[in-house]
Amino acid sequence: MAIKFQTCDLCDAHKQDDTGAFRVLPPVFQHFGGSPRFAGAVVTVKCWEDNSLVKQALDGAGEGRVLVVDGGGSLRKALVGGNLAVTAARNGWAGVLVYGCVRDAAELRAAMVGVVALGLMPMPTEKLGEGQANVVVDIAGVKVQPGDWLYADEDGVVLSRAALHG
């Protein structure tokens, strides 16, 4: 069952929140996946031009969660491509947010999973097994921790410490 929400409505409801529990990511992300609207509890991976842990995470059961990948904003290598998007959809992930690049644009659009990233880059990553999983990450200056809730739609991406839907 899809979670019903609009990020604009969430922002209207939480615009006075100065506790840090509600955050909005800067408008630097583009949608590439087949699902332009997605939401779920956050799982994190931090890596630099090595998507080994991204693949490991997406190979597991998604259970409607969202994988947030802190790729350090690198524009030199793609951390997610068509094969991983298909894997994510098959394994029940709601979406993937990449603070970095993705590739295989047509395959990403065909996969029924949300994918947002900074841009497209055809160059693949190295596979060195490096990175960290389930750690607090910095996405474009915004702290994101495992268990946060991420909501993404055509208007933007927002985060909350707790679920904001009924």
C-alpha positions as CSV (number, residue, x, y, z in Angstrom):
1,M,0.0,0.0,0.0
2,A,1.4,3.4,-1.0
3,I,1.8,6.1,1.6
4,K,-0.3,9.1,0.8
5,F,1.4,12.5,1.3
6,Q,2.6,15.6,-0.5
7,T,5.8,17.2,0.6
8,C,4.3,20.7,0.3
9,D,1.6,19.7,2.8
10,L,4.2,18.3,5.1
11,C,6.2,21.5,5.0
12,D,3.1,23.6,5.6
13,A,2.3,21.5,8.7
14,H,5.9,21.6,10.0
15,K,7.2,25.0,8.9
16,Q,7.4,26.2,12.5
17,D,9.4,23.2,13.7
18,D,12.8,24.5,14.9
19,T,13.7,21.3,16.8
20,G,15.6,19.7,13.9
21,A,13.1,16.8,13.8
22,F,11.7,18.0,10.5
23,R,14.2,18.8,7.7
24,V,14.1,19.7,4.0
25,L,16.8,18.7,1.6
26,P,18.1,21.4,-0.7
27,P,16.6,21.3,-4.3
28,V,19.6,19.6,-5.9
29,F,18.1,16.2,-6.5
30,Q,16.5,14.9,-9.7
31,H,14.1,12.0,-10.1
32,F,15.2,9.1,-12.2
33,G,13.2,6.1,-11.0
34,G,9.8,4.8,-12.1
35,S,8.1,5.9,-8.9
36,P,8.3,9.7,-8.6
37,R,6.6,9.6,-5.1
38,F,8.0,7.4,-2.4
39,A,8.4,7.3,1.4
40,G,9.8,5.0,4.0
41,A,12.0,4.5,7.0
42,V,15.6,5.3,6.3
43,V,18.6,2.9,6.0
44,T,22.0,4.6,5.4
45,V,25.2,3.8,3.6
46,K,28.2,6.1,3.4
47,C,30.7,5.4,0.6
48,W,33.0,7.1,-1.8
49,E,32.9,5.9,-5.4
50,D,32.5,2.3,-4.3
51,N,28.9,0.9,-4.3
52,S,29.7,-2.5,-2.7
53,L,27.6,-1.7,0.4
54,V,24.9,-0.2,-1.7
55,K,24.5,-3.5,-3.5
56,Q,24.7,-5.4,-0.3
57,A,21.9,-3.3,1.2
58,L,19.6,-3.5,-1.9
59,D,20.2,-7.3,-2.1
60,G,18.4,-7.5,1.3
61,A,14.7,-7.2,2.1
62,G,13.6,-3.6,1.7
63,E,10.3,-3.8,3.6
64,G,9.2,-0.5,2.2
65,R,12.3,1.3,3.4
66,V,14.4,4.0,1.7
67,L,18.1,3.6,1.2
68,V,20.0,6.9,1.7
69,V,23.4,6.8,0.1
70,D,26.0,9.4,1.1
71,G,28.3,9.3,-1.8
72,G,29.9,12.6,-0.7
73,G,28.3,14.4,-3.6
74,S,30.8,12.8,-6.1
75,L,29.9,13.4,-9.7
76,R,32.7,11.1,-11.0
77,K,31.1,7.6,-10.6
78,A,27.5,6.2,-10.6
79,L,26.6,4.5,-7.3
80,V,23.3,3.0,-8.6
81,G,22.4,1.8,-12.0
82,G,19.6,-0.2,-13.7
83,N,20.5,-3.5,-12.3
84,L,20.4,-2.2,-8.7
85,A,17.2,-0.4,-9.3
86,V,15.6,-3.6,-10.5
87,T,17.0,-5.4,-7.5
88,A,15.6,-2.7,-5.2
89,A,12.1,-2.9,-6.7
90,R,12.1,-6.7,-6.6
91,N,13.2,-6.8,-2.9
92,G,10.6,-4.3,-1.7
93,W,12.5,-1.1,-1.3
94,A,10.4,2.1,-1.6
95,G,13.3,4.1,-3.0
96,V,16.9,5.1,-3.1
97,L,18.3,8.6,-2.6
98,V,21.9,9.0,-3.8
99,Y,24.0,12.0,-2.8
100,G,26.0,11.4,-5.9
101,C,25.2,10.0,-9.4
102,V,23.3,7.2,-11.0
103,R,23.4,5.7,-14.5
104,D,21.3,3.7,-17.0
105,A,18.5,6.3,-17.2
106,A,16.1,4.3,-19.3
107,E,16.4,1.2,-17.0
108,L,15.9,3.4,-13.9
109,R,12.7,4.9,-15.4
110,A,11.5,1.4,-16.1
111,A,12.1,0.1,-12.5
112,M,9.1,0.6,-10.2
113,V,11.2,2.1,-7.4
114,G,11.9,5.7,-6.5
115,V,15.4,6.9,-7.4
116,V,16.7,10.4,-6.7
117,A,20.2,11.6,-7.3
118,L,22.3,14.6,-8.2
119,G,22.7,13.6,-11.8
120,L,23.7,11.0,-14.3
121,M,27.2,9.7,-14.9
122,P,27.9,6.6,-17.1
123,M,31.1,5.7,-15.3
124,P,30.7,2.7,-12.9
125,T,32.2,2.6,-9.4
126,E,35.0,0.5,-8.0
127,K,34.1,-2.6,-6.0
128,L,36.5,-2.5,-3.0
129,G,34.1,-3.3,-0.2
130,E,34.7,0.0,1.5
131,G,32.2,2.2,3.3
132,Q,30.0,2.2,6.3
133,A,26.4,1.1,6.8
134,N,23.8,2.3,9.3
135,V,25.6,5.5,10.3
136,V,24.5,9.1,10.5
137,V,25.2,10.7,7.1
138,D,25.4,14.2,5.8
139,I,23.3,14.8,2.7
140,A,23.9,18.2,1.2
141,G,24.4,19.7,4.6
142,V,21.5,17.9,6.3
143,K,22.1,15.2,8.9
144,V,20.2,11.9,8.2
145,Q,20.2,9.0,10.6
146,P,18.9,5.4,10.3
147,G,15.3,5.2,11.3
148,D,14.4,8.7,10.1
149,W,11.5,8.9,7.7
150,L,12.0,10.2,4.1
151,Y,9.3,11.5,1.9
152,A,10.0,12.4,-1.7
153,D,7.8,13.6,-4.5
154,E,7.9,16.0,-7.5
155,D,8.3,19.0,-5.2
156,G,11.2,17.8,-3.1
157,V,12.5,15.6,-0.3
158,V,11.8,16.0,3.4
159,L,12.9,14.1,6.4
160,S,11.4,13.5,9.8
161,R,12.5,11.7,13.0
162,A,9.1,10.0,13.1
163,A,6.5,8.9,10.5
164,L,4.3,11.8,9.5
165,H,1.5,9.8,8.0
166,G,-1.4,7.9,9.6
